[in-house]
């Protein structure tokens, strides 16, 4: 059987481990695709503006 200090250490370890796991899942499924999509969108807009500026000259 675990005494209180061992049990609280185990609970703290499991909390930190699971919080890190879910943070990693959140980053890989929402933040990284959003960031990459924004980069691609901005590059597309800049290329479109440059193309329109070159055609306008």
mmCIF file of the N, C-alpha and C atoms, coordinates in Angstrom:
data_MODEL
# 
_entry.id   MODEL 
# 
loop_
_atom_site.group_PDB 
_atom_site.id 
_atom_site.type_symbol 
_atom_site.label_atom_id 
_atom_site.label_alt_id 
_atom_site.label_comp_id 
_atom_site.label_asym_id 
_atom_site.label_entity_id 
_atom_site.label_seq_id 
_atom_site.pdbx_PDB_ins_code 
_atom_site.Cartn_x 
_atom_site.Cartn_y 
_atom_site.Cartn_z 
_atom_site.occupancy 
_atom_site.B_iso_or_equiv 
_atom_site.pdbx_formal_charge 
_atom_site.auth_seq_id 
_atom_site.auth_comp_id 
_atom_site.auth_asym_id 
_atom_site.auth_atom_id 
_atom_site.pdbx_PDB_model_num 
ATOM 1   N N  . UNK A 1 1  ? 0.834  -1.181 0.000   1.00 0.00 ? 1  UNK A N  1 
ATOM 2   C CA . UNK A 1 1  ? 0.000  0.000  0.000   1.00 0.00 ? 1  UNK A CA 1 
ATOM 3   C C  . UNK A 1 1  ? 0.881  1.249  0.000   1.00 0.00 ? 1  UNK A C  1 
ATOM 4   N N  . UNK A 1 2  ? 0.411  2.289  -0.626  1.00 0.00 ? 2  UNK A N  1 
ATOM 5   C CA . UNK A 1 2  ? 1.174  3.537  -0.686  1.00 0.00 ? 2  UNK A CA 1 
ATOM 6   C C  . UNK A 1 2  ? 0.809  4.444  0.479   1.00 0.00 ? 2  UNK A C  1 
ATOM 7   N N  . UNK A 1 3  ? 1.799  5.113  1.031   1.00 0.00 ? 3  UNK A N  1 
ATOM 8   C CA . UNK A 1 3  ? 1.462  6.128  2.020   1.00 0.00 ? 3  UNK A CA 1 
ATOM 9   C C  . UNK A 1 3  ? 1.133  7.427  1.284   1.00 0.00 ? 3  UNK A C  1 
ATOM 10  N N  . UNK A 1 4  ? 0.773  8.451  2.020   1.00 0.00 ? 4  UNK A N  1 
ATOM 11  C CA . UNK A 1 4  ? 0.248  9.670  1.398   1.00 0.00 ? 4  UNK A CA 1 
ATOM 12  C C  . UNK A 1 4  ? 1.261  10.353 0.491   1.00 0.00 ? 4  UNK A C  1 
ATOM 13  N N  . UNK A 1 5  ? 2.523  10.441 0.875   1.00 0.00 ? 5  UNK A N  1 
ATOM 14  C CA . UNK A 1 5  ? 3.515  11.146 0.053   1.00 0.00 ? 5  UNK A CA 1 
ATOM 15  C C  . UNK A 1 5  ? 3.772  10.403 -1.251  1.00 0.00 ? 5  UNK A C  1 
ATOM 16  N N  . UNK A 1 6  ? 3.804  9.082  -1.215  1.00 0.00 ? 6  UNK A N  1 
ATOM 17  C CA . UNK A 1 6  ? 3.983  8.316  -2.451  1.00 0.00 ? 6  UNK A CA 1 
ATOM 18  C C  . UNK A 1 6  ? 2.764  8.455  -3.352  1.00 0.00 ? 6  UNK A C  1 
ATOM 19  N N  . UNK A 1 7  ? 1.589  8.409  -2.745  1.00 0.00 ? 7  UNK A N  1 
ATOM 20  C CA . UNK A 1 7  ? 0.360  8.539  -3.531  1.00 0.00 ? 7  UNK A CA 1 
ATOM 21  C C  . UNK A 1 7  ? 0.261  9.917  -4.174  1.00 0.00 ? 7  UNK A C  1 
ATOM 22  N N  . UNK A 1 8  ? 0.570  10.970 -3.412  1.00 0.00 ? 8  UNK A N  1 
ATOM 23  C CA . UNK A 1 8  ? 0.492  12.318 -3.976  1.00 0.00 ? 8  UNK A CA 1 
ATOM 24  C C  . UNK A 1 8  ? 1.540  12.513 -5.073  1.00 0.00 ? 8  UNK A C  1 
ATOM 25  N N  . UNK A 1 9  ? 2.713  11.911 -4.913  1.00 0.00 ? 9  UNK A N  1 
ATOM 26  C CA . UNK A 1 9  ? 3.715  11.989 -5.975  1.00 0.00 ? 9  UNK A CA 1 
ATOM 27  C C  . UNK A 1 9  ? 3.270  11.277 -7.228  1.00 0.00 ? 9  UNK A C  1 
ATOM 28  N N  . UNK A 1 10 ? 2.625  10.134 -7.074  1.00 0.00 ? 10 UNK A N  1 
ATOM 29  C CA . UNK A 1 10 ? 2.107  9.399  -8.224  1.00 0.00 ? 10 UNK A CA 1 
ATOM 30  C C  . UNK A 1 10 ? 1.015  10.185 -8.929  1.00 0.00 ? 10 UNK A C  1 
ATOM 31  N N  . UNK A 1 11 ? 0.121  10.771 -8.149  1.00 0.00 ? 11 UNK A N  1 
ATOM 32  C CA . UNK A 1 11 ? -0.960 11.569 -8.743  1.00 0.00 ? 11 UNK A CA 1 
ATOM 33  C C  . UNK A 1 11 ? -0.390 12.773 -9.479  1.00 0.00 ? 11 UNK A C  1 
ATOM 34  N N  . UNK A 1 12 ? 0.576  13.436 -8.890  1.00 0.00 ? 12 UNK A N  1 
ATOM 35  C CA . UNK A 1 12 ? 1.201  14.588 -9.545  1.00 0.00 ? 12 UNK A CA 1 
ATOM 36  C C  . UNK A 1 12 ? 1.901  14.175 -10.832 1.00 0.00 ? 12 UNK A C  1 
ATOM 37  N N  . UNK A 1 13 ? 2.630  13.068 -10.793 1.00 0.00 ? 13 UNK A N  1 
ATOM 38  C CA . UNK A 1 13 ? 3.296  12.582 -11.993 1.00 0.00 ? 13 UNK A CA 1 
ATOM 39  C C  . UNK A 1 13 ? 2.283  12.263 -13.093 1.00 0.00 ? 13 UNK A C  1 
ATOM 40  N N  . UNK A 1 14 ? 1.201  11.573 -12.749 1.00 0.00 ? 14 UNK A N  1 
ATOM 41  C CA . UNK A 1 14 ? 0.192  11.220 -13.754 1.00 0.00 ? 14 UNK A CA 1 
ATOM 42  C C  . UNK A 1 14 ? -0.489 12.458 -14.320 1.00 0.00 ? 14 UNK A C  1 
ATOM 43  N N  . UNK A 1 15 ? -0.722 13.467 -13.473 1.00 0.00 ? 15 UNK A N  1 
ATOM 44  C CA . UNK A 1 15 ? -1.325 14.701 -13.958 1.00 0.00 ? 15 UNK A CA 1 
ATOM 45  C C  . UNK A 1 15 ? -0.413 15.399 -14.958 1.00 0.00 ? 15 UNK A C  1 
ATOM 46  N N  . UNK A 1 16 ? 0.868  15.530 -14.637 1.00 0.00 ? 16 UNK A N  1 
ATOM 47  C CA . UNK A 1 16 ? 1.818  16.197 -15.535 1.00 0.00 ? 16 UNK A CA 1 
ATOM 48  C C  . UNK A 1 16 ? 1.971  15.402 -16.830 1.00 0.00 ? 16 UNK A C  1 
ATOM 49  N N  . UNK A 1 17 ? 2.049  14.082 -16.717 1.00 0.00 ? 17 UNK A N  1 
ATOM 50  C CA . UNK A 1 17 ? 2.197  13.236 -17.901 1.00 0.00 ? 17 UNK A CA 1 
ATOM 51  C C  . UNK A 1 17 ? 0.990  13.356 -18.822 1.00 0.00 ? 17 UNK A C  1 
ATOM 52  N N  . UNK A 1 18 ? -0.211 13.259 -18.273 1.00 0.00 ? 18 UNK A N  1 
ATOM 53  C CA . UNK A 1 18 ? -1.407 13.325 -19.117 1.00 0.00 ? 18 UNK A CA 1 
ATOM 54  C C  . UNK A 1 18 ? -1.634 14.731 -19.659 1.00 0.00 ? 18 UNK A C  1 
ATOM 55  N N  . UNK A 1 19 ? -1.296 15.768 -18.865 1.00 0.00 ? 19 UNK A N  1 
ATOM 56  C CA . UNK A 1 19 ? -1.434 17.136 -19.372 1.00 0.00 ? 19 UNK A CA 1 
ATOM 57  C C  . UNK A 1 19 ? -0.489 17.356 -20.553 1.00 0.00 ? 19 UNK A C  1 
ATOM 58  N N  . UNK A 1 20 ? 0.728  16.859 -20.441 1.00 0.00 ? 20 UNK A N  1 
ATOM 59  C CA . UNK A 1 20 ? 1.666  16.981 -21.563 1.00 0.00 ? 20 UNK A CA 1 
ATOM 60  C C  . UNK A 1 20 ? 1.205  16.216 -22.782 1.00 0.00 ? 20 UNK A C  1 
ATOM 61  N N  . UNK A 1 21 ? 0.641  15.036 -22.563 1.00 0.00 ? 21 UNK A N  1 
ATOM 62  C CA . UNK A 1 21 ? 0.132  14.237 -23.670 1.00 0.00 ? 21 UNK A CA 1 
ATOM 63  C C  . UNK A 1 21 ? -0.985 14.973 -24.412 1.00 0.00 ? 21 UNK A C  1 
ATOM 64  N N  . UNK A 1 22 ? -1.955 15.498 -23.675 1.00 0.00 ? 22 UNK A N  1 
ATOM 65  C CA . UNK A 1 22 ? -3.070 16.185 -24.328 1.00 0.00 ? 22 UNK A CA 1 
ATOM 66  C C  . UNK A 1 22 ? -2.633 17.506 -24.949 1.00 0.00 ? 22 UNK A C  1 
ATOM 67  N N  . UNK A 1 23 ? -1.653 18.172 -24.367 1.00 0.00 ? 23 UNK A N  1 
ATOM 68  C CA . UNK A 1 23 ? -1.122 19.384 -24.984 1.00 0.00 ? 23 UNK A CA 1 
ATOM 69  C C  . UNK A 1 23 ? -0.449 19.057 -26.311 1.00 0.00 ? 23 UNK A C  1 
ATOM 70  N N  . UNK A 1 24 ? 0.297  17.974 -26.369 1.00 0.00 ? 24 UNK A N  1 
ATOM 71  C CA . UNK A 1 24 ? 0.921  17.550 -27.615 1.00 0.00 ? 24 UNK A CA 1 
ATOM 72  C C  . UNK A 1 24 ? -0.126 17.219 -28.669 1.00 0.00 ? 24 UNK A C  1 
ATOM 73  N N  . UNK A 1 25 ? -1.168 16.505 -28.284 1.00 0.00 ? 25 UNK A N  1 
ATOM 74  C CA . UNK A 1 25 ? -2.246 16.185 -29.220 1.00 0.00 ? 25 UNK A CA 1 
ATOM 75  C C  . UNK A 1 25 ? -2.905 17.458 -29.730 1.00 0.00 ? 25 UNK A C  1 
ATOM 76  N N  . UNK A 1 26 ? -3.177 18.418 -28.835 1.00 0.00 ? 26 UNK A N  1 
ATOM 77  C CA . UNK A 1 26 ? -3.786 19.685 -29.241 1.00 0.00 ? 26 UNK A CA 1 
ATOM 78  C C  . UNK A 1 26 ? -2.894 20.438 -30.222 1.00 0.00 ? 26 UNK A C  1 
ATOM 79  N N  . UNK A 1 27 ? -1.599 20.498 -29.939 1.00 0.00 ? 27 UNK A N  1 
ATOM 80  C CA . UNK A 1 27 ? -0.689 21.216 -30.822 1.00 0.00 ? 27 UNK A CA 1 
ATOM 81  C C  . UNK A 1 27 ? -0.628 20.576 -32.207 1.00 0.00 ? 27 UNK A C  1 
ATOM 82  N N  . UNK A 1 28 ? -0.579 19.254 -32.253 1.00 0.00 ? 28 UNK A N  1 
ATOM 83  C CA . UNK A 1 28 ? -0.443 18.576 -33.539 1.00 0.00 ? 28 UNK A CA 1 
ATOM 84  C C  . UNK A 1 28 ? -1.719 18.599 -34.361 1.00 0.00 ? 28 UNK A C  1 
ATOM 85  N N  . UNK A 1 29 ? -2.880 18.708 -33.721 1.00 0.00 ? 29 UNK A N  1 
ATOM 86  C CA . UNK A 1 29 ? -4.123 18.643 -34.479 1.00 0.00 ? 29 UNK A CA 1 
ATOM 87  C C  . UNK A 1 29 ? -4.737 20.004 -34.772 1.00 0.00 ? 29 UNK A C  1 
ATOM 88  N N  . UNK A 1 30 ? -4.421 21.033 -33.983 1.00 0.00 ? 30 UNK A N  1 
ATOM 89  C CA . UNK A 1 30 ? -5.039 22.335 -34.214 1.00 0.00 ? 30 UNK A CA 1 
ATOM 90  C C  . UNK A 1 30 ? -4.033 23.432 -34.511 1.00 0.00 ? 30 UNK A C  1 
ATOM 91  N N  . UNK A 1 31 ? -3.030 23.588 -33.692 1.00 0.00 ? 31 UNK A N  1 
ATOM 92  C CA . UNK A 1 31 ? -2.146 24.747 -33.799 1.00 0.00 ? 31 UNK A CA 1 
ATOM 93  C C  . UNK A 1 31 ? -1.239 24.654 -35.019 1.00 0.00 ? 31 UNK A C  1 
ATOM 94  N N  . UNK A 1 32 ? -0.611 23.517 -35.227 1.00 0.00 ? 32 UNK A N  1 
ATOM 95  C CA . UNK A 1 32 ? 0.322  23.380 -36.358 1.00 0.00 ? 32 UNK A CA 1 
ATOM 96  C C  . UNK A 1 32 ? -0.406 23.487 -37.704 1.00 0.00 ? 32 UNK A C  1 
ATOM 97  N N  . UNK A 1 33 ? -1.530 22.800 -37.925 1.00 0.00 ? 33 UNK A N  1 
ATOM 98  C CA . UNK A 1 33 ? -2.229 22.993 -39.201 1.00 0.00 ? 33 UNK A CA 1 
ATOM 99  C C  . UNK A 1 33 ? -2.725 24.430 -39.403 1.00 0.00 ? 33 UNK A C  1 
ATOM 100 N N  . UNK A 1 34 ? -3.185 25.085 -38.344 1.00 0.00 ? 34 UNK A N  1 
ATOM 101 C CA . UNK A 1 34 ? -3.622 26.479 -38.457 1.00 0.00 ? 34 UNK A CA 1 
ATOM 102 C C  . UNK A 1 34 ? -2.458 27.376 -38.857 1.00 0.00 ? 34 UNK A C  1 
ATOM 103 N N  . UNK A 1 35 ? -1.296 27.145 -38.247 1.00 0.00 ? 35 UNK A N  1 
ATOM 104 C CA . UNK A 1 35 ? -0.114 27.935 -38.549 1.00 0.00 ? 35 UNK A CA 1 
ATOM 105 C C  . UNK A 1 35 ? 0.323  27.709 -39.998 1.00 0.00 ? 35 UNK A C  1 
ATOM 106 N N  . UNK A 1 36 ? 0.396  26.452 -40.423 1.00 0.00 ? 36 UNK A N  1 
ATOM 107 C CA . UNK A 1 36 ? 0.808  26.157 -41.791 1.00 0.00 ? 36 UNK A CA 1 
ATOM 108 C C  . UNK A 1 36 ? -0.193 26.702 -42.806 1.00 0.00 ? 36 UNK A C  1 
ATOM 109 N N  . UNK A 1 37 ? -1.464 26.594 -42.507 1.00 0.00 ? 37 UNK A N  1 
ATOM 110 C CA . UNK A 1 37 ? -2.482 27.156 -43.400 1.00 0.00 ? 37 UNK A CA 1 
ATOM 111 C C  . UNK A 1 37 ? -2.339 28.662 -43.538 1.00 0.00 ? 37 UNK A C  1 
ATOM 112 N N  . UNK A 1 38 ? -2.052 29.341 -42.443 1.00 0.00 ? 38 UNK A N  1 
ATOM 113 C CA . UNK A 1 38 ? -1.856 30.789 -42.498 1.00 0.00 ? 38 UNK A CA 1 
ATOM 114 C C  . UNK A 1 38 ? -0.635 31.172 -43.308 1.00 0.00 ? 38 UNK A C  1 
ATOM 115 N N  . UNK A 1 39 ? 0.434  30.420 -43.179 1.00 0.00 ? 39 UNK A N  1 
ATOM 116 C CA . UNK A 1 39 ? 1.649  30.692 -43.954 1.00 0.00 ? 39 UNK A CA 1 
ATOM 117 C C  . UNK A 1 39 ? 1.375  30.508 -45.446 1.00 0.00 ? 39 UNK A C  1 
ATOM 118 N N  . UNK A 1 40 ? 0.711  29.423 -45.795 1.00 0.00 ? 40 UNK A N  1 
ATOM 119 C CA . UNK A 1 40 ? 0.402  29.178 -47.211 1.00 0.00 ? 40 UNK A CA 1 
ATOM 120 C C  . UNK A 1 40 ? -0.527 30.254 -47.767 1.00 0.00 ? 40 UNK A C  1 
ATOM 121 N N  . UNK A 1 41 ? -1.521 30.650 -46.986 1.00 0.00 ? 41 UNK A N  1 
ATOM 122 C CA . UNK A 1 41 ? -2.471 31.679 -47.427 1.00 0.00 ? 41 UNK A CA 1 
ATOM 123 C C  . UNK A 1 41 ? -1.755 33.021 -47.650 1.00 0.00 ? 41 UNK A C  1 
ATOM 124 N N  . UNK A 1 42 ? -0.888 33.414 -46.726 1.00 0.00 ? 42 UNK A N  1 
ATOM 125 C CA . UNK A 1 42 ? -0.167 34.679 -46.874 1.00 0.00 ? 42 UNK A CA 1 
ATOM 126 C C  . UNK A 1 42 ? 0.769  34.643 -48.083 1.00 0.00 ? 42 UNK A C  1 
ATOM 127 N N  . UNK A 1 43 ? 1.475  33.536 -48.296 1.00 0.00 ? 43 UNK A N  1 
ATOM 128 C CA . UNK A 1 43 ? 2.348  33.429 -49.469 1.00 0.00 ? 43 UNK A CA 1 
ATOM 129 C C  . UNK A 1 43 ? 1.546  33.506 -50.751 1.00 0.00 ? 43 UNK A C  1 
ATOM 130 N N  . UNK A 1 44 ? 0.377  32.878 -50.775 1.00 0.00 ? 44 UNK A N  1 
ATOM 131 C CA . UNK A 1 44 ? -0.477 32.917 -51.966 1.00 0.00 ? 44 UNK A CA 1 
ATOM 132 C C  . UNK A 1 44 ? -0.937 34.346 -52.243 1.00 0.00 ? 44 UNK A C  1 
ATOM 133 N N  . UNK A 1 45 ? -1.320 35.071 -51.185 1.00 0.00 ? 45 UNK A N  1 
ATOM 134 C CA . UNK A 1 45 ? -1.760 36.456 -51.384 1.00 0.00 ? 45 UNK A CA 1 
ATOM 135 C C  . UNK A 1 45 ? -0.606 37.335 -51.875 1.00 0.00 ? 45 UNK A C  1 
ATOM 136 N N  . UNK A 1 46 ? 0.597  37.155 -51.315 1.00 0.00 ? 46 UNK A N  1 
ATOM 137 C CA . UNK A 1 46 ? 1.734  37.959 -51.750 1.00 0.00 ? 46 UNK A CA 1 
ATOM 138 C C  . UNK A 1 46 ? 2.098  37.680 -53.202 1.00 0.00 ? 46 UNK A C  1 
ATOM 139 N N  . UNK A 1 47 ? 2.061  36.417 -53.610 1.00 0.00 ? 47 UNK A N  1 
ATOM 140 C CA . UNK A 1 47 ? 2.358  36.077 -54.999 1.00 0.00 ? 47 UNK A CA 1 
ATOM 141 C C  . UNK A 1 47 ? 1.306  36.644 -55.936 1.00 0.00 ? 47 UNK A C  1 
ATOM 142 N N  . UNK A 1 48 ? 0.037  36.617 -55.502 1.00 0.00 ? 48 UNK A N  1 
ATOM 143 C CA . UNK A 1 48 ? -1.037 37.168 -56.326 1.00 0.00 ? 48 UNK A CA 1 
ATOM 144 C C  . UNK A 1 48 ? -0.872 38.680 -56.484 1.00 0.00 ? 48 UNK A C  1 
ATOM 145 N N  . UNK A 1 49 ? -0.531 39.372 -55.395 1.00 0.00 ? 49 UNK A N  1 
ATOM 146 C CA . UNK A 1 49 ? -0.298 40.816 -55.476 1.00 0.00 ? 49 UNK A CA 1 
ATOM 147 C C  . UNK A 1 49 ? 0.899  41.141 -56.356 1.00 0.00 ? 49 UNK A C  1 
ATOM 148 N N  . UNK A 1 50 ? 1.965  40.354 -56.257 1.00 0.00 ? 50 UNK A N  1 
ATOM 149 C CA . UNK A 1 50 ? 3.145  40.601 -57.087 1.00 0.00 ? 50 UNK A CA 1 
ATOM 150 C C  . UNK A 1 50 ? 2.830  40.358 -58.554 1.00 0.00 ? 50 UNK A C  1 
ATOM 151 N N  . UNK A 1 51 ? 2.048  39.324 -58.842 1.00 0.00 ? 51 UNK A N  1 
ATOM 152 C CA . UNK A 1 51 ? 1.678  39.037 -60.214 1.00 0.00 ? 51 UNK A CA 1 
ATOM 153 C C  . UNK A 1 51 ? 0.800  40.158 -60.788 1.00 0.00 ? 51 UNK A C  1 
ATOM 154 N N  . UNK A 1 52 ? -0.151 40.659 -59.982 1.00 0.00 ? 52 UNK A N  1 
ATOM 155 C CA . UNK A 1 52 ? -1.016 41.742 -60.446 1.00 0.00 ? 52 UNK A CA 1 
ATOM 156 C C  . UNK A 1 52 ? -0.230 43.040 -60.632 1.00 0.00 ? 52 UNK A C  1 
ATOM 157 N N  . UNK A 1 53 ? 0.742  43.277 -59.763 1.00 0.00 ? 53 UNK A N  1 
ATOM 158 C CA . UNK A 1 53 ? 1.585  44.479 -59.904 1.00 0.00 ? 53 UNK A CA 1 
ATOM 159 C C  . UNK A 1 53 ? 2.445  44.386 -61.159 1.00 0.00 ? 53 UNK A C  1 
ATOM 160 N N  . UNK A 1 54 ? 2.956  43.194 -61.464 1.00 0.00 ? 54 UNK A N  1 
ATOM 161 C CA . UNK A 1 54 ? 3.798  43.024 -62.650 1.00 0.00 ? 54 UNK A CA 1 
ATOM 162 C C  . UNK A 1 54 ? 2.954  43.177 -63.926 1.00 0.00 ? 54 UNK A C  1 
ATOM 163 N N  . UNK A 1 55 ? 1.741  42.694 -63.911 1.00 0.00 ? 55 UNK A N  1 
ATOM 164 C CA . UNK A 1 55 ? 0.875  42.817 -65.077 1.00 0.00 ? 55 UNK A CA 1 
ATOM 165 C C  . UNK A 1 55 ? 0.395  44.245 -65.262 1.00 0.00 ? 55 UNK A C  1 
ATOM 166 N N  . UNK A 1 56 ? 0.295  44.985 -64.184 1.00 0.00 ? 56 UNK A N  1 
ATOM 167 C CA . UNK A 1 56 ? -0.203 46.372 -64.250 1.00 0.00 ? 56 UNK A CA 1 
ATOM 168 C C  . UNK A 1 56 ? 0.801  47.346 -64.791 1.00 0.00 ? 56 UNK A C  1 
ATOM 169 N N  . UNK A 1 57 ? 2.080  46.985 -64.809 1.00 0.00 ? 57 UNK A N  1 
ATOM 170 C CA . UNK A 1 57 ? 3.119  47.919 -65.281 1.00 0.00 ? 57 UNK A CA 1 
ATOM 171 C C  . UNK A 1 57 ? 3.091  48.097 -66.762 1.00 0.00 ? 57 UNK A C  1 
# 
